[in-house]
């Protein structure tokens, strides 16, 4: 039987990466991934990617306000992760990175040798050209679950 490098000799996923950003779609993806991880006994790693494009040319005050907003989102996500660890006994970690969300999610999934990636559907109407879910699916290195 040919091996495709997805699951690394396990019966079910041992590590799932989920993209989170506080949006409704990402919250549903996080809930789905948490339930899957709990049922499968998998490790779950959430990733919040602070976007950096568009900050060039902003005043220092505006850039600082945006940075503070991203810090607040990261803090809320960490509080939610702590609650999920306590309430559901999840092996859950939150990673915060900066850059392009699809690239950073893919990089983390590769680094951790994830068995799967879970993301929310694009808030721009589904799998549009250039959307994060579509770019991850096209990477083709792990199964990607897109949660509506």
Rosetta constraint file for C-alpha pairs under 8 A:
AtomPair CA 5 CA 141 HARMONIC 7.83 0.50
AtomPair CA 6 CA 115 HARMONIC 5.66 0.50
AtomPair CA 6 CA 116 HARMONIC 7.73 0.50
AtomPair CA 6 CA 141 HARMONIC 7.16 0.50
AtomPair CA 6 CA 142 HARMONIC 5.55 0.50
AtomPair CA 6 CA 143 HARMONIC 7.28 0.50
AtomPair CA 7 CA 11 HARMONIC 7.94 0.50
AtomPair CA 7 CA 12 HARMONIC 7.32 0.50
AtomPair CA 7 CA 13 HARMONIC 6.51 0.50
AtomPair CA 7 CA 115 HARMONIC 5.32 0.50
AtomPair CA 8 CA 115 HARMONIC 7.49 0.50
AtomPair CA 10 CA 14 HARMONIC 7.13 0.50
AtomPair CA 12 CA 40 HARMONIC 6.72 0.50
AtomPair CA 13 CA 40 HARMONIC 7.04 0.50
AtomPair CA 13 CA 42 HARMONIC 6.21 0.50
AtomPair CA 13 CA 115 HARMONIC 5.25 0.50
AtomPair CA 13 CA 116 HARMONIC 7.01 0.50
AtomPair CA 14 CA 40 HARMONIC 7.76 0.50
AtomPair CA 14 CA 41 HARMONIC 7.26 0.50
AtomPair CA 14 CA 42 HARMONIC 4.51 0.50
AtomPair CA 14 CA 43 HARMONIC 5.97 0.50
AtomPair CA 14 CA 114 HARMONIC 7.68 0.50
AtomPair CA 14 CA 115 HARMONIC 6.55 0.50
AtomPair CA 15 CA 37 HARMONIC 7.97 0.50
AtomPair CA 15 CA 42 HARMONIC 5.39 0.50
AtomPair CA 15 CA 43 HARMONIC 4.69 0.50
AtomPair CA 15 CA 44 HARMONIC 5.81 0.50
AtomPair CA 15 CA 45 HARMONIC 7.48 0.50
AtomPair CA 15 CA 112 HARMONIC 7.93 0.50
AtomPair CA 15 CA 113 HARMONIC 7.77 0.50
AtomPair CA 15 CA 114 HARMONIC 5.12 0.50
AtomPair CA 15 CA 115 HARMONIC 5.56 0.50
AtomPair CA 15 CA 116 HARMONIC 7.08 0.50
AtomPair CA 16 CA 33 HARMONIC 7.35 0.50
AtomPair CA 16 CA 37 HARMONIC 7.17 0.50
AtomPair CA 16 CA 42 HARMONIC 6.94 0.50
AtomPair CA 16 CA 43 HARMONIC 6.35 0.50
AtomPair CA 16 CA 44 HARMONIC 4.99 0.50
AtomPair CA 16 CA 45 HARMONIC 6.27 0.50
AtomPair CA 16 CA 114 HARMONIC 5.66 0.50
AtomPair CA 16 CA 115 HARMONIC 5.93 0.50
AtomPair CA 16 CA 116 HARMONIC 5.07 0.50
AtomPair CA 16 CA 117 HARMONIC 5.79 0.50
AtomPair CA 16 CA 118 HARMONIC 7.36 0.50
AtomPair CA 17 CA 44 HARMONIC 6.00 0.50
AtomPair CA 17 CA 45 HARMONIC 4.86 0.50
AtomPair CA 17 CA 46 HARMONIC 5.73 0.50
AtomPair CA 17 CA 47 HARMONIC 7.22 0.50
AtomPair CA 17 CA 105 HARMONIC 7.77 0.50
AtomPair CA 17 CA 108 HARMONIC 7.91 0.50
AtomPair CA 17 CA 109 HARMONIC 6.26 0.50
AtomPair CA 17 CA 114 HARMONIC 6.50 0.50
AtomPair CA 17 CA 116 HARMONIC 6.41 0.50
AtomPair CA 17 CA 117 HARMONIC 4.80 0.50
AtomPair CA 17 CA 118 HARMONIC 6.25 0.50
AtomPair CA 18 CA 29 HARMONIC 7.09 0.50
AtomPair CA 18 CA 30 HARMONIC 6.29 0.50
AtomPair CA 18 CA 33 HARMONIC 6.60 0.50
AtomPair CA 18 CA 44 HARMONIC 7.42 0.50
AtomPair CA 18 CA 45 HARMONIC 6.30 0.50
AtomPair CA 18 CA 46 HARMONIC 4.75 0.50
AtomPair CA 18 CA 47 HARMONIC 6.22 0.50
AtomPair CA 18 CA 117 HARMONIC 5.69 0.50
AtomPair CA 18 CA 118 HARMONIC 4.62 0.50
AtomPair CA 18 CA 119 HARMONIC 5.79 0.50
AtomPair CA 19 CA 26 HARMONIC 6.70 0.50
AtomPair CA 19 CA 29 HARMONIC 7.60 0.50
AtomPair CA 19 CA 30 HARMONIC 7.40 0.50
AtomPair CA 19 CA 46 HARMONIC 5.80 0.50
AtomPair CA 19 CA 47 HARMONIC 5.03 0.50
AtomPair CA 19 CA 48 HARMONIC 6.25 0.50
AtomPair CA 19 CA 105 HARMONIC 6.79 0.50
AtomPair CA 19 CA 117 HARMONIC 7.86 0.50
AtomPair CA 19 CA 118 HARMONIC 6.50 0.50
AtomPair CA 19 CA 119 HARMONIC 5.17 0.50
AtomPair CA 19 CA 120 HARMONIC 7.49 0.50
AtomPair CA 20 CA 26 HARMONIC 4.98 0.50
AtomPair CA 20 CA 27 HARMONIC 6.70 0.50
AtomPair CA 20 CA 29 HARMONIC 7.58 0.50
AtomPair CA 20 CA 30 HARMONIC 6.53 0.50
AtomPair CA 20 CA 46 HARMONIC 6.36 0.50
AtomPair CA 20 CA 47 HARMONIC 5.86 0.50
AtomPair CA 20 CA 48 HARMONIC 5.25 0.50
AtomPair CA 20 CA 49 HARMONIC 7.99 0.50
AtomPair CA 20 CA 77 HARMONIC 7.88 0.50
AtomPair CA 20 CA 119 HARMONIC 7.43 0.50
AtomPair CA 21 CA 26 HARMONIC 6.03 0.50
AtomPair CA 21 CA 27 HARMONIC 7.70 0.50
AtomPair CA 21 CA 48 HARMONIC 5.56 0.50
AtomPair CA 21 CA 49 HARMONIC 7.36 0.50
AtomPair CA 21 CA 73 HARMONIC 7.18 0.50
AtomPair CA 21 CA 77 HARMONIC 7.73 0.50
AtomPair CA 22 CA 26 HARMONIC 6.22 0.50
AtomPair CA 22 CA 27 HARMONIC 6.09 0.50
AtomPair CA 22 CA 73 HARMONIC 6.63 0.50
AtomPair CA 22 CA 77 HARMONIC 7.01 0.50
AtomPair CA 23 CA 27 HARMONIC 6.01 0.50
AtomPair CA 24 CA 28 HARMONIC 6.34 0.50
AtomPair CA 25 CA 29 HARMONIC 6.30 0.50
AtomPair CA 25 CA 120 HARMONIC 4.64 0.50
AtomPair CA 25 CA 121 HARMONIC 6.11 0.50
AtomPair CA 25 CA 122 HARMONIC 7.56 0.50
AtomPair CA 25 CA 123 HARMONIC 7.09 0.50
AtomPair CA 25 CA 147 HARMONIC 7.16 0.50
AtomPair CA 25 CA 148 HARMONIC 6.39 0.50
AtomPair CA 26 CA 30 HARMONIC 6.02 0.50
AtomPair CA 26 CA 119 HARMONIC 6.39 0.50
AtomPair CA 26 CA 120 HARMONIC 4.67 0.50
AtomPair CA 26 CA 121 HARMONIC 7.81 0.50
AtomPair CA 27 CA 31 HARMONIC 6.17 0.50
AtomPair CA 27 CA 120 HARMONIC 7.72 0.50
AtomPair CA 28 CA 32 HARMONIC 6.10 0.50
AtomPair CA 28 CA 120 HARMONIC 6.85 0.50
AtomPair CA 28 CA 147 HARMONIC 6.79 0.50
AtomPair CA 28 CA 148 HARMONIC 7.59 0.50
AtomPair CA 29 CA 33 HARMONIC 6.03 0.50
AtomPair CA 29 CA 118 HARMONIC 6.24 0.50
AtomPair CA 29 CA 119 HARMONIC 5.44 0.50
AtomPair CA 29 CA 120 HARMONIC 5.02 0.50
AtomPair CA 29 CA 146 HARMONIC 7.49 0.50
AtomPair CA 29 CA 147 HARMONIC 5.33 0.50
AtomPair CA 29 CA 148 HARMONIC 7.85 0.50
AtomPair CA 30 CA 34 HARMONIC 5.98 0.50
AtomPair CA 30 CA 46 HARMONIC 7.74 0.50
AtomPair CA 30 CA 118 HARMONIC 7.72 0.50
AtomPair CA 30 CA 119 HARMONIC 7.76 0.50
AtomPair CA 31 CA 35 HARMONIC 6.20 0.50
AtomPair CA 32 CA 36 HARMONIC 6.19 0.50
AtomPair CA 32 CA 147 HARMONIC 7.67 0.50
AtomPair CA 33 CA 37 HARMONIC 5.98 0.50
AtomPair CA 33 CA 44 HARMONIC 7.55 0.50
AtomPair CA 33 CA 118 HARMONIC 6.43 0.50
AtomPair CA 34 CA 38 HARMONIC 6.02 0.50
AtomPair CA 34 CA 44 HARMONIC 7.09 0.50
AtomPair CA 34 CA 90 HARMONIC 7.56 0.50
AtomPair CA 35 CA 39 HARMONIC 6.12 0.50
AtomPair CA 36 CA 40 HARMONIC 5.97 0.50
AtomPair CA 36 CA 42 HARMONIC 7.78 0.50
AtomPair CA 37 CA 41 HARMONIC 5.53 0.50
AtomPair CA 37 CA 42 HARMONIC 4.50 0.50
AtomPair CA 37 CA 43 HARMONIC 6.37 0.50
AtomPair CA 37 CA 44 HARMONIC 6.21 0.50
AtomPair CA 37 CA 90 HARMONIC 7.42 0.50
AtomPair CA 38 CA 42 HARMONIC 6.55 0.50
AtomPair CA 38 CA 88 HARMONIC 7.44 0.50
AtomPair CA 38 CA 89 HARMONIC 7.92 0.50
AtomPair CA 38 CA 90 HARMONIC 6.27 0.50
AtomPair CA 42 CA 91 HARMONIC 7.30 0.50
AtomPair CA 43 CA 90 HARMONIC 7.34 0.50
AtomPair CA 43 CA 91 HARMONIC 5.00 0.50
AtomPair CA 43 CA 92 HARMONIC 6.18 0.50
AtomPair CA 44 CA 90 HARMONIC 7.46 0.50
AtomPair CA 44 CA 91 HARMONIC 6.05 0.50
AtomPair CA 44 CA 92 HARMONIC 4.77 0.50
AtomPair CA 44 CA 93 HARMONIC 6.53 0.50
AtomPair CA 45 CA 92 HARMONIC 5.63 0.50
AtomPair CA 45 CA 93 HARMONIC 4.85 0.50
AtomPair CA 45 CA 94 HARMONIC 5.76 0.50
AtomPair CA 45 CA 95 HARMONIC 7.13 0.50
AtomPair CA 46 CA 92 HARMONIC 7.42 0.50
AtomPair CA 46 CA 93 HARMONIC 6.16 0.50
AtomPair CA 46 CA 94 HARMONIC 4.66 0.50
AtomPair CA 46 CA 95 HARMONIC 6.11 0.50
AtomPair CA 47 CA 94 HARMONIC 5.72 0.50
AtomPair CA 47 CA 95 HARMONIC 4.76 0.50
AtomPair CA 47 CA 96 HARMONIC 5.80 0.50
AtomPair CA 47 CA 97 HARMONIC 7.42 0.50
AtomPair CA 47 CA 105 HARMONIC 6.82 0.50
AtomPair CA 48 CA 74 HARMONIC 6.97 0.50
AtomPair CA 48 CA 94 HARMONIC 7.44 0.50
AtomPair CA 48 CA 95 HARMONIC 6.31 0.50
AtomPair CA 48 CA 96 HARMONIC 4.90 0.50
AtomPair CA 48 CA 97 HARMONIC 6.40 0.50
AtomPair CA 49 CA 96 HARMONIC 5.83 0.50
AtomPair CA 49 CA 97 HARMONIC 4.82 0.50
AtomPair CA 49 CA 98 HARMONIC 5.17 0.50
AtomPair CA 49 CA 99 HARMONIC 6.48 0.50
AtomPair CA 49 CA 100 HARMONIC 7.26 0.50
AtomPair CA 49 CA 101 HARMONIC 5.40 0.50
AtomPair CA 49 CA 104 HARMONIC 6.98 0.50
AtomPair CA 49 CA 105 HARMONIC 7.93 0.50
AtomPair CA 50 CA 70 HARMONIC 6.45 0.50
AtomPair CA 50 CA 96 HARMONIC 7.35 0.50
AtomPair CA 50 CA 97 HARMONIC 6.10 0.50
AtomPair CA 50 CA 98 HARMONIC 4.53 0.50
AtomPair CA 50 CA 99 HARMONIC 6.25 0.50
AtomPair CA 50 CA 101 HARMONIC 7.63 0.50
AtomPair CA 51 CA 98 HARMONIC 5.83 0.50
AtomPair CA 51 CA 99 HARMONIC 5.09 0.50
AtomPair CA 51 CA 100 HARMONIC 6.05 0.50
AtomPair CA 51 CA 101 HARMONIC 6.93 0.50
AtomPair CA 52 CA 98 HARMONIC 6.52 0.50
AtomPair CA 52 CA 99 HARMONIC 5.52 0.50
AtomPair CA 52 CA 100 HARMONIC 7.54 0.50
AtomPair CA 53 CA 99 HARMONIC 7.60 0.50
AtomPair CA 54 CA 58 HARMONIC 7.97 0.50
AtomPair CA 55 CA 63 HARMONIC 6.22 0.50
AtomPair CA 58 CA 62 HARMONIC 5.99 0.50
AtomPair CA 58 CA 63 HARMONIC 5.93 0.50
AtomPair CA 59 CA 63 HARMONIC 6.16 0.50
AtomPair CA 60 CA 64 HARMONIC 5.98 0.50
AtomPair CA 61 CA 65 HARMONIC 6.18 0.50
AtomPair CA 62 CA 66 HARMONIC 6.28 0.50
AtomPair CA 63 CA 67 HARMONIC 6.16 0.50
AtomPair CA 64 CA 68 HARMONIC 6.12 0.50
AtomPair CA 65 CA 69 HARMONIC 6.24 0.50
AtomPair CA 66 CA 70 HARMONIC 6.33 0.50
AtomPair CA 67 CA 71 HARMONIC 6.18 0.50
AtomPair CA 68 CA 72 HARMONIC 6.17 0.50
AtomPair CA 69 CA 73 HARMONIC 6.32 0.50
AtomPair CA 70 CA 74 HARMONIC 6.17 0.50
AtomPair CA 71 CA 75 HARMONIC 6.13 0.50
AtomPair CA 72 CA 76 HARMONIC 6.20 0.50
AtomPair CA 73 CA 77 HARMONIC 6.15 0.50
AtomPair CA 74 CA 78 HARMONIC 6.14 0.50
AtomPair CA 74 CA 96 HARMONIC 7.21 0.50
AtomPair CA 75 CA 79 HARMONIC 6.18 0.50
AtomPair CA 76 CA 80 HARMONIC 6.23 0.50
AtomPair CA 77 CA 81 HARMONIC 6.15 0.50
AtomPair CA 77 CA 94 HARMONIC 7.78 0.50
AtomPair CA 78 CA 82 HARMONIC 6.12 0.50
AtomPair CA 78 CA 94 HARMONIC 6.46 0.50
AtomPair CA 79 CA 83 HARMONIC 6.25 0.50
AtomPair CA 80 CA 84 HARMONIC 6.20 0.50
AtomPair CA 81 CA 85 HARMONIC 6.12 0.50
AtomPair CA 81 CA 92 HARMONIC 6.76 0.50
AtomPair CA 81 CA 93 HARMONIC 7.15 0.50
AtomPair CA 81 CA 94 HARMONIC 6.97 0.50
AtomPair CA 82 CA 86 HARMONIC 6.27 0.50
AtomPair CA 83 CA 87 HARMONIC 5.91 0.50
AtomPair CA 84 CA 88 HARMONIC 5.49 0.50
AtomPair CA 84 CA 89 HARMONIC 7.02 0.50
AtomPair CA 84 CA 90 HARMONIC 6.46 0.50
AtomPair CA 84 CA 92 HARMONIC 7.86 0.50
AtomPair CA 85 CA 89 HARMONIC 4.84 0.50
AtomPair CA 85 CA 90 HARMONIC 4.63 0.50
AtomPair CA 85 CA 91 HARMONIC 6.57 0.50
AtomPair CA 85 CA 92 HARMONIC 6.24 0.50
AtomPair CA 86 CA 90 HARMONIC 7.47 0.50
AtomPair CA 97 CA 104 HARMONIC 7.12 0.50
AtomPair CA 98 CA 104 HARMONIC 7.65 0.50
AtomPair CA 99 CA 103 HARMONIC 7.64 0.50
AtomPair CA 99 CA 104 HARMONIC 6.69 0.50
AtomPair CA 100 CA 104 HARMONIC 6.07 0.50
AtomPair CA 101 CA 105 HARMONIC 6.00 0.50
AtomPair CA 101 CA 132 HARMONIC 6.98 0.50
AtomPair CA 102 CA 106 HARMONIC 6.09 0.50
AtomPair CA 102 CA 132 HARMONIC 5.12 0.50
AtomPair CA 102 CA 133 HARMONIC 7.70 0.50
AtomPair CA 102 CA 135 HARMONIC 6.51 0.50
AtomPair CA 102 CA 136 HARMONIC 6.33 0.50
AtomPair CA 103 CA 107 HARMONIC 6.01 0.50
AtomPair CA 104 CA 108 HARMONIC 6.12 0.50
AtomPair CA 105 CA 109 HARMONIC 6.12 0.50
AtomPair CA 106 CA 110 HARMONIC 6.12 0.50
AtomPair CA 106 CA 136 HARMONIC 6.78 0.50
AtomPair CA 106 CA 139 HARMONIC 7.89 0.50
AtomPair CA 107 CA 111 HARMONIC 6.08 0.50
AtomPair CA 108 CA 112 HARMONIC 6.06 0.50
AtomPair CA 109 CA 113 HARMONIC 5.76 0.50
AtomPair CA 109 CA 114 HARMONIC 4.94 0.50
AtomPair CA 109 CA 116 HARMONIC 7.84 0.50
AtomPair CA 109 CA 117 HARMONIC 7.23 0.50
AtomPair CA 110 CA 114 HARMONIC 6.49 0.50
AtomPair CA 114 CA 142 HARMONIC 7.25 0.50
AtomPair CA 115 CA 142 HARMONIC 6.15 0.50
AtomPair CA 115 CA 143 HARMONIC 7.18 0.50
AtomPair CA 116 CA 142 HARMONIC 5.31 0.50
AtomPair CA 116 CA 143 HARMONIC 4.95 0.50
AtomPair CA 116 CA 144 HARMONIC 5.91 0.50
AtomPair CA 116 CA 145 HARMONIC 7.64 0.50
AtomPair CA 117 CA 142 HARMONIC 6.84 0.50
AtomPair CA 117 CA 143 HARMONIC 6.33 0.50
AtomPair CA 117 CA 144 HARMONIC 4.77 0.50
AtomPair CA 117 CA 145 HARMONIC 6.23 0.50
AtomPair CA 118 CA 144 HARMONIC 5.74 0.50
AtomPair CA 118 CA 145 HARMONIC 4.72 0.50
AtomPair CA 118 CA 146 HARMONIC 6.01 0.50
AtomPair CA 118 CA 147 HARMONIC 7.28 0.50
AtomPair CA 119 CA 133 HARMONIC 6.53 0.50
AtomPair CA 119 CA 144 HARMONIC 7.56 0.50
AtomPair CA 119 CA 145 HARMONIC 6.40 0.50
AtomPair CA 119 CA 146 HARMONIC 5.16 0.50
AtomPair CA 119 CA 147 HARMONIC 6.18 0.50
AtomPair CA 120 CA 133 HARMONIC 7.43 0.50
AtomPair CA 120 CA 146 HARMONIC 5.43 0.50
AtomPair CA 120 CA 147 HARMONIC 4.70 0.50
AtomPair CA 120 CA 148 HARMONIC 5.99 0.50
AtomPair CA 121 CA 125 HARMONIC 7.80 0.50
AtomPair CA 121 CA 126 HARMONIC 5.54 0.50
AtomPair CA 121 CA 127 HARMONIC 7.01 0.50
AtomPair CA 121 CA 133 HARMONIC 6.55 0.50
AtomPair CA 121 CA 146 HARMONIC 5.62 0.50
AtomPair CA 121 CA 147 HARMONIC 5.63 0.50
AtomPair CA 121 CA 148 HARMONIC 5.02 0.50
AtomPair CA 122 CA 126 HARMONIC 4.94 0.50
AtomPair CA 122 CA 127 HARMONIC 6.37 0.50
AtomPair CA 122 CA 128 HARMONIC 7.54 0.50
AtomPair CA 122 CA 131 HARMONIC 6.24 0.50
AtomPair CA 122 CA 132 HARMONIC 6.98 0.50
AtomPair CA 122 CA 133 HARMONIC 6.91 0.50
AtomPair CA 124 CA 128 HARMONIC 7.45 0.50
AtomPair CA 127 CA 131 HARMONIC 6.10 0.50
AtomPair CA 127 CA 133 HARMONIC 6.56 0.50
AtomPair CA 127 CA 134 HARMONIC 5.67 0.50
AtomPair CA 128 CA 134 HARMONIC 7.04 0.50
AtomPair CA 129 CA 134 HARMONIC 6.97 0.50
AtomPair CA 130 CA 134 HARMONIC 6.54 0.50
AtomPair CA 130 CA 135 HARMONIC 6.18 0.50
AtomPair CA 131 CA 135 HARMONIC 6.15 0.50
AtomPair CA 132 CA 136 HARMONIC 6.21 0.50
AtomPair CA 133 CA 137 HARMONIC 6.16 0.50
AtomPair CA 133 CA 144 HARMONIC 7.80 0.50
AtomPair CA 133 CA 146 HARMONIC 6.54 0.50
AtomPair CA 134 CA 138 HARMONIC 6.10 0.50
AtomPair CA 135 CA 139 HARMONIC 6.30 0.50
AtomPair CA 136 CA 140 HARMONIC 7.02 0.50
AtomPair CA 136 CA 144 HARMONIC 7.00 0.50
AtomPair CA 137 CA 143 HARMONIC 7.53 0.50
AtomPair CA 137 CA 144 HARMONIC 5.97 0.50
